[in-house]
Amino acid sequence: MQADEEVGKVAQQTPIAVGKALELFMVQIVTKSADVAKERNSKRISAQMLKQAIDSNNEWDFLREIVAKVSEKGGHVESRQGQGRERRAKRRSSHSPRSGEAAGRRRRNRR
């Protein structure tokens, strides 16, 4: 913050207060998402559950545009091109230790 010339001086306690506020916000949103997970008899919080928690609280309306990208069925976030899953799957398979070609490249690079 102090590197930005428009901000000017920042009191020593300001970063501490901002950090604490962020921590409290995260506790709220995770707790609400955990409640949604419990309602669904799930032990994990998915993106879809996080979206439901955000949509149910009017104080978090500033996040709705972000979570709007989460699909209702799968809970994954679509990329702008709509190929998010395919790209990730392709990346995983090309770096898979089972792939002989990729393993050979890694061995050559280590030398």
Long-range contacts (C-beta under 8 A, 24 or more apart in sequence): 29-53, 29-54, 29-60, 32-56, 32-57, 46-75, 47-75, 47-76, 47-77, 48-72, 48-74, 48-75, 49-75
